């Protein structure tokens, strides 16, 4: 219950208009700080839902794959430039952003992660590496402004942020490939 309260307080704090406006005023902070923090708030709140509805999660997300697919779909939607623009201009899309990232991404991620085997986790990381490389390249190399609410330089900065994240994931994958994790558990 305590984690749920922390997650709910984090979600409420992120949704307070001055904080939300500040975080959304810079494109890379909007994408690489606010959105992951909203997912993390849902991740914290997930324990209460998992304890209250264990049969639902066991039936719906028995092996973790459906939850991870829902997470991937929601995150993929919010990496699109149009989605970010709409969240800044339409209040209902802004509300959907907070609800979808916390409830439809954070909760399934927490429930699914422990159910996935190491192959499923590696496929997850490889998919996001490819996604971040492609989206990063798109934001950097696009000949036009993709987001109407942000400057082109912010778009390029976000692209480099995606590429940096992809490189970090590759470094992590190389690390887990060449180390024996049982020595550290």
PyMOL commands that set and color helices and strands:
alter all, ss='L'
color gray80, all
select helices_A, chain A and resi 2-15+17-24+27-52+54-60+65-78+81-89+91-113+118-141+152-178+181-184
alter helices_A, ss='H'
color red, helices_A
deselect
rebuild
show_as cartoon
